Each structure stands twice: as C-alpha cells, then as structure tokens.
Amino acid sequence: MNYFDFHHHKKNIPFGIYNMGLSDKIPDSLYSIGIHPKDIQHDKITEQFHWLKDNITENCFAVGECGLDSLVPIDQKIQEDVFLKQIEISNEVKKPLIIHCVRKFYEVISFRKKANQAMIIHGFNKKENIAQDLLKNNFYLSFGKAVLYNLSLQNTLKITPLNRIFLETDNEDFDIATLYRTVADIKGISLEVLNEQILENLEHITHG
C-alpha cells in the first residue's frame, strides 16, 4: 500500500507533497511553494513574490509553507503582510494553504476568514485545546513523527476527526508507514480505512 506523505523535504518521494525551497527547480511530482516566515527578505519581497507566482504550475498542490513564527527575527507586521498576500494568491489560484505556525495560533486563526481555500497546519504537535480551537475554525491538522512518542499528542489525535487529518514526515528521516500504523492503532481503525480517508481528505481540500 502506498501512503501519502502530506509534507516532506525529500525529492525521492513521488507519493506526497514536496516542500519546494527557494533554490529548487520545479519537481516532476506534487509540490507546495511559499515564502516561509524565516525566509522573508524585506528588501527583496517583490522578487520573492515574483518567484512564488512564476513557479505555480499544474503540479503545485498548495501555497506554503507560509504563516507566522514568533521565534524568527522578522517583524511581526511584515510576517502578517506576507502571510496575507499568500492567502490572496491561494484564493486567486484556488490552491490550499500549508501553514507554518510557532506560538501564533490565535493570530493565524484570525486570518482564516480571509481565506477561501482549505488551511492545513503542518507538523501539528500542540495541546488539545489549541487543536479544538483550530478545528472549530475549519483548519485541518497534519501530524508528524511526534505522534510516535508524545502521549499528549496521541490524545489530541484521538479527538481530531478523521476527515480533518493528514500525516507527514516533514524533514525527519523515518518511514511514513510507521506513522500510518501508529495512527490507525490510536484511532482503532484499519490501515485501509485510514489510507482511504486521507485520500478523501486530499480530494476534499482540492475540489471542495
């Protein structure tokens, strides 16, 4: 069985979404492209947006990573402006948004009403109350390696509806099949049901 890897940084994974970097060529497989908060260059932001728009092709699945990060040395207002512009591009090209968020979840939630497309928090590893607030605002949650050992996150996963879940390796070196098996056990379902549901979720965020 093939397992879809919702967000990864390895070029040799055809069944998933490759996170395209600033220096990458457009891959042959599905990819996402965005201006990560840590990569914002205020004096080159116009060029960065040209790069983003010029590299959205048929194989581009989503805009992202984009979002807000309280730990990077980029002014918050600039981060918000760049995030909003990417939401507008997502609306224009009708592609979902893959969100990077560090300690700014409620600020990210405040932008939800501006987005016409699905918003997915990648690498989600926070507490249940944050998950519930995101789910109430129609976000999807993509879980990664932390689910394999973080009991609190496993409890959060239990309360997350199946139709709001994705699974990813991000930049970790492990087999995504291990994550699928663990999540199937936590949810008390078969691997086949989990796999089918995630493919349905993909269909839903692209076609509504």
Secondary structure, 3 states (H helix, E strand, C coil): CCCCEEEECCCCCCCEEEEECCCCCCCCCCEEECCCHHHCCHHHHHHHHHHHHHCCCCCEEEEEEEEEECCCCCCHHHHHHHHHHHHHHHHHHCCCEEEEEECCHHHHHHCHHHCCCCEEECCCCCCHHHHHHHHHCCEEEEECHHHHCCHHHHHHHHHCCHHHEEECCECCCCCHHHHHHHHHHHHCCCHHHHHHHHHHHHHHHHHC
